[in-house]
Amino acid sequence: MRRYSAFAIAREAMRQHLGWEKAWESPEPREHYDVVIVGAGGHGLATAYYLGKNFGITNVAVIEKGWLGGGNTGRNTTIIRSNYLQDPSAAIYEKARSLYETMSQDLNYNVMFSPRGVMMLAQTEHEKRGYLRTAQANALQGVTTEYIPPGRVREIAPIINIDGPRYPVLGALWQARAGTARHDAVAWGYARACSDMGIHILQTCEVTGVRSASGTVTGVDTTKGHIGCSKLGIVVAGHSGQLAEMAGFRLPIEAVALQAYVSEPIKPALDCVIMANTVHGYLSQSDKGEMVIGGGADNHNNFTQRGSFSHIEETTRALIETFPMLSRLKMLRQWGGIVDMTGDRSPILSATPLGGCFINCGWGTGGFKAIPGSGWGFAELMAKGHSPLTAAFSLDRFREGRFIDESVAAGVAH
């Protein structure tokens, strides 16, 4: 695989860009792999990459029923932060955030990581107390974050109205080294690196069944035939329940749609990410000038990947008081992603009742920010049977009552 560089761009410009290689191969499936990962989104591809990079396991297939990165990886608002309250959450998200900082260099692919900072507004006294608590917890966890007063909030984001009659801004939890990245570039970068190591990426290959013998996985049935494997990783976000049922066990999750939308492009007006959890909306500006807006997940189970006007109205109405300029913008497009929610709003990274089968799911509305940390920990779990990053997120915690309740602790699960 040729390395991307400024010299390569100049060289190909002289040749009308006809000399670029394919970013990744599209091979025919083998009869057997050491590891099969179902789901070629960010988490699945990251797992395959770290299996190869960290453990030398490259006889791996990543199976995707659609196209690479076509699920939630390409349907999110790209927020990256690690200032969570619970220790296990802070550890895995901080690992992810630190890996995002060097990802472009590690993958030789520009993922456009932008450490523009993430600000979480405190708009009630209860929220203020909660964020002050989180700032103290983050200091003990080694996560750099701080609580800032209203004046500093206005200095960072001049477009904000801090004196709203219903939702005044009392301060904010500020993580300066958090930010955003280009979501599809993350998937493409991992796919290119995986392919270079000889890992197979099989697109338009839907899993229709899971085979086992004596309580251990032996392979998967797909629309491209049977594929044998010694270990199986299920990383399919909103469809985790269906794959788990094929493997013979149940998961404590539910699938719902999470919607987002963008405005028409405007001149630069916001150079950070702002989350307003009291009204359950969040806002950033893309490199193309669009205001990227999202809110809460749907309150009913569904598998739709399109937005609804009622959700747009609910989210926009609440945000307009804090960001009056939004009232003058036109909406450009909207979309939805299928997210899987656990009862404690924390993920599952675990071995399963089926021997050799592992599950990575339950990221809810915060999956994109965790991609490299999730892949790092899940690859270690699959390769070694244990990972410090994933130990607290096992399936056993639901039976034993060891919940990691971030939604209650932080007031939001994003």
Secondary structure, DSSP 4 states (H G I P E B T S, - for coil): -PPP-HHHHHHHHHTTT--PPPSS--PPPPSEEEEEEE--SHHHHHHHHHHHHHH----EEEE-SSSTT-SGGGSS--EE----SSHHHHHHHHHHHHHHHHHHHHHTS----B---EEEEE-SHHHHHHHHHHHHHHHHHT---EEE-HHHHHHH-TT--TT-SSS---EEEEETT-EE--HHHHHHHHHHHHHHTT-EEE-S--EEEEEEETTEEEEEEETTEEEEEEEEEE--GGGHHHHHHHHT---SEEEEEEEEEEE---S----SEEEETTTTEEEEE-TTSPEEEEEEEPSS-----S--HHHHHHHHHHHHHH-GGGGGPPEEEEEEEEEEEETTS--EEEE-SSBTEEEEE--TT--GGGHHHHHHHHHHHHHHS--TTTGGGSTHHHHHT----HHHHHS---
